[in-house]
Amino acid sequence: MDRLPSPAKGQGPTSRGILLAALLMVWGAPGMAFAQPAWQGEWDRIQAAAKKEGKIVVAIPLNPELRKTVDGVFRSRFGIEPELVVGQSTQYVRKFTDEVQAGVRYFDIIIAGVENLLDRAIPMGAVDPLEPYWILPEVKDPKNWWGGHIYSDKPKRFAYVTTAYTSSNIWYNADLAKPEEVRSYDDLLNPKWKDKIGLLDPRGGGVGLGIWSFLWATKGEDYLKKLVQQKLFIQRDRRLLADSLAKGRVAITIGPTYYTFLPFTKAGIPIKPLPQFKEGTFVTFGSGPPVVAKNPPHPNATKVFVNWLLSKEGQEIWGKAHGQPTRRLDVDTTGLTEIGEQAVKDFLTVEEFHKRENQSEEKILSVRRPAREFASKLLP
């Protein structure tokens, strides 16, 4: 091996000597040349600790396909048993807060929107801020999310907006109505449709309240009074509304969406969604984000689940299984238009999104609750 020339007496080290010294420093420090980023080391440690915990308890919406998919993927990916408690969010949030009040710590995560958290869960300090549980850079980076990081609670700490979309929520019986006859909400006031419109009762919440609140905010109370004068067929059972549309009891329904009508469309009955009206429709946040229980029983498994669910893979899997389009920009949501759902990132501006949504804490207080009170006074 060639010897490096020594510097002349009285002179400093040559540039070649400086380079050699630098290389020796790198080679001589174990792992320095191939050091992992800090987040990767933390992620590896968290996964190892989560495997020792062995399980996680998550309350999720009532959807057999979602339960099957999440259980299989999460279990195989991380070696952690997910105990998935399925049901209506209002029911399991109530169960969660009752247990917290009794000093019981059972749930790690509940999937719920901010409306279900406002009455008890947030005021009683039952949930943790979500952001401290983020580890993966792809989750933390706002550039991966349409509109950046958006929360639905005023403090912007607990209820992250993972999904945002519109649904086809006005359907018609093709034997009784034509799409060109109803292109605006004003067209529903035509005397032709008197006693021929079904409405999902907004007093029951859900999509019924979503569309009613949108009309209350955009068309006004006078419009809703005129709509009710059409002798609406009002029901809380969306399946009964779908059956009424299929059998011709009504020509148009307001509220129920794709999956409610699926048994009838599969049977070839000519019921279809109307194209979106010129005034648009409301934006929904779907079932809500992963909300973390205060001091969860399985803290490391909780971090793993939160990061996986908010990752590209997690949002792809959740969106397809549950039929709710994500805000993640790197996930293709165009296929969900087949079930009448359109991601806001595919057709709306951020400004229009904020106008149309009515599921943030601000809109719940200023729109949904007043609209619901109005419905309680107006509807029979």
N, C-alpha and C positions, 0 to 999 in steps of 0.2 A: 504494500500500500504506500502511495506517495506520502512523503512527509510534508506538512504544511510549512512554508518558510517562516522563520521567526522574524518579528519586526526588528528593524534596525534599533541599535542601542539609543535609548532616549526618546524613541517614538512610541506612540500608542498602538494598540492592536490594529491590525489590518481589517478591512471590511470583510475579508474571508474569515478572519478569526471571530469577528462579531457574529457572522452568520452561524459559524460552528457552535459558538457559545449558546446562541438562541435555540439551535436545534437540540443541543444537549439538554437544555432546560426542559423542552417539551418532551423529549424521549425519556428523560430521567424522572418525570413526574408520572407515576402510575395512573392510567386512565385519563390523563389530561388531554391527549390528542383526540380521544374518542368519547369525551365526557357527554353524558346525556343531558338534555335540557332539564331544568329543575322540575318542571311540571311532570315530565315522564317518570322521574324518580318518585315523586309524590303519588302519581297514579298507580304505579306498581305497588307501592306500600299500601295504599288504600285497598287495592284489589286483594292483596294477600290477607289483610286484616278482615276484609269482608267475608272471605272464604271461611275464616275461623268463626265468624259470627254465624254463618251457615244459612241465614234466611233473611227475608224482608217481608213486611206486611204492607200491602198497597191496596187501597180501595179504588176500584175502577168502575166505569159505567157498565150497565147490563148489556153485554154484547158477547155472545158465545165465541164468535170468530176472534174478537180482540183478546179474550181471555186465553184461548188456545194458543194464539200466535205469540203473545207476550210471554206466556209461561215457557213455551218451547224455546224461543230464541234466547231469552235472558238466562235461563237455566243452563243451556248448552254453552253460551258465550262466556259466562263468568263462574259457573259452578256454584251458584247460589240459588237456594230454593225460594221462589217468589210465592208467598201466600197471598192470593188475589181474592179480595172480598168484593163481590159484585153487587150492584144495586143502584137505586136512584141516589143521586148526589145529595139531595135534601135529607134523605134518610141516613146515609152513612156519615154525613157531617154532623147531624144531630147525635148519632151514637158516639162519634168521636168526642164531641164537646161534653157530652154527659159523662163519659169515662174520664176525661181530663179533670172535670169538676170533682169526680169521686176519687181522684188520685191514681187512676189506672192508666198505664202507658202501654198501649197495645199497637196502635197504628204507627207506622213510620211515615207514610205518604198517603195523602188523599188527592184524588183528581177532582178538582172543584173550581168553579168560577168564583169571582169575588162576591157575587150576590149572596152565595151560600155562606160566606165567611163573615159578612158584615155584622150580623146580629149578635153573634157570640164569639166565634173562633178568634177573630182579630182583637176585639175589645178585651177579651179575657187573657190575651197573651198566649194562646194555645199553639201558635204557629211560628216557625223561624223564618227570618229573611232568607230568600232563595239564593242570592248571589254568592254568599260565602261557601256554598256547596259546589260551585262550579270549579272544575279543574282543567278540563280540556280546552286548549286554545280555540278550537273550532266552535265551542259553545260560547266562550267569552267574547269572541270577536263580533262586534255589532255589524260588520260588513257582511256576515253570513246571513243576517236576518233582514228581510224587507222592512224598511222603515226604522232600522236600528233596534235597540232594545226598548220594548214597549211593555209597560205594566198596566193592569187595569185597576189597581188600588191607588189611592191618592198618594200615599207615602212612597210608592214605587219600590216596594220591598218584597211583597209576599206573592202576588198573583201575576205571574208573567204571562204574556199573550203569546202562546206558541202557535195557535191556529186562528185564522181569520178568513172568512169566506161568506158568500151569499148562497142561499138555497132556493130552488124552485118551490115556492110555497103557495102558488095559486094554480089549481088544476081544473080541467074542464072535461065534460063528457062530450066527445066528438059527435054524438048523435043529437045533442041538444044545443050545442054552441059552436061557434067558429072563432078561431084566433083573431081574425080581422075585426070581429065585433067588440073585442075587449082589449084595447091597447093602452088604456089609461085607467087609473083608479076611478076617475070620473065616469067612465063607461059602466061601472058597476051600479050606478044610480039610475040607469035606464029602466023604465017601468017593466020592460020585458023580463028582467031578472027578479022581479018581486016574488018572494016565496021560493026562489030558486037558487039561493046562495047559502052555503053552509059555512059556519065560522067556528074555528077551534077557540073555545072559550078563553079569553085573555086573563080571566080571573084565576085560571089554573097555572099561569106562568108559561115557561117554555116558548115554543115558536109562536103560539097564539098571542102571548103578551108581546113578543118581539115585533110582529107585524102590526099589531094594534098600536104599540108605542110609536112605531115609525110613522104611522098614519096620523096619530095624535100630534106629533111634532111637525110633520111636513104638510099635512092637509088641514089640520085644525079640528076643534071640537064640533063645529057646525057641520063639517063633512061627515064625521062619525055619527052624528044625530040623523043625518039624511040616510046614511048607510043602514042604520038600525031600522029605519022606517021601511026598509025593503023586506021586513018580516024575515029576518035571518033565521036559519035553522042552526041554533047554537048548541054545541056539544063539547064536553071535556074528553070524551072518548074518541080519539082520532080514527080508530078502526071503524067505529060506527059512521063517522063522516065519510070515510072511504067507501064503505058499503053503500051508503046513501047515494054517492056519486055514481058508483058502478050500476046501481039499479035504477037510476034516473029520478030518484026522489029530489035531487038538486042537480043543477047544471054546472055549478061552479063551487069549488071549496077554497077557503082561505085558511092557511095554517099547515095542514099535514103535508109532508114531503115524501120523497121518493120511496123509502122503505115501507111506508104505510100502504102505498098503492101497489107494491111489487106483486103480491099474490094475484091481483086483478089484471095487471098488465101481462103477467106470465100466462094467464088464462085467455089472453087475447081480447079482453074487454077494452073498448076504445076510450080509455081515459088517459089524458096527456097533460103535461105541464104547459101553461101558457108562457109564451116568450116574456122576458122581463119587461115590465111596464116602463113607459118613458120616464116616469118619476123615480125609477129604480126600486130598490128594496133595502132592508136593513142588513147590516153586517153583524154576523154572529161570531163569538169566540169559541163556539163549540162546547165541549164538556169541561174545558178549562185546563190549566197547567198542573204539573206536580207540585202540590203544596206540602211543605215539610212540617211535620209535627215538632213542637218544641221539645228539644232533647230526645230525639227518636231512640227507641230501644236498640236499634241496629244502625248506629251512626255511619259506619263505613259502608255498609251495604246501601244505605240511603244515598250516599255520595255517588256510588257506582250507578245506581238506578237513575238518579237525576241527570248525570252526565251522559249516560247511554240514551235516555229518552230524548234529550235535547240535541243529541248528535245527529249528523246526517242520516246514519243508518236507523237510529231510533225513530226519527220523524218520518222516514220513508215507510217503515214497518207499521207504525202506529196509524199513519194517515191512510194507508191502504186497507188495514184491517178494520178501522173504525169509520172510514169514509169521511175524514175531516181534514181539509187541506192545510198544510203548514205554511208559516211565514218564511221558512228557510229558503234562501234563493237557490241553493244547490240541489233542491229536491224538485223533481218534475211533478206538478200537480194537475197537468192538463187532462189526464185520463179520468179525473173525478167529475168532469163535466158530464160524463155518461150517466151519472146518478143525480144530475141537476145541481152540483155544487161547484162553485167557481172561486178559486183562491183570489183574494184581493190583490195579491202581487202580480196576478196575470192580467188585470184589467183596470184597476183603480189607481188614482194618485193617493199619496199619503194624506193630503188635505181632504180629499173626498172620503177616504176611509174614516177619518175623525168625525166627519159630518154624519155619516151613516151609522156608525156603531152606536149601540145603546146598551152595552153590557159592561162598560167601565163604571167604577164607583161614582164618578161625576154624573154620568148619564143615568145611572140607576136612581140617584137622588133627584135629578132634575127632569127626567123624562119617564122612566119606567114606572116609578111609584106614583107620580101624579096621574099617569095614563091609566094605571090599574085602579086607582081610586075613582077616576071618572067612569071607568067601565062598571064598577060596582054600583054606582049611582044610576047609570044609564040602562044597563042591560037587565032584562027581566029575570 
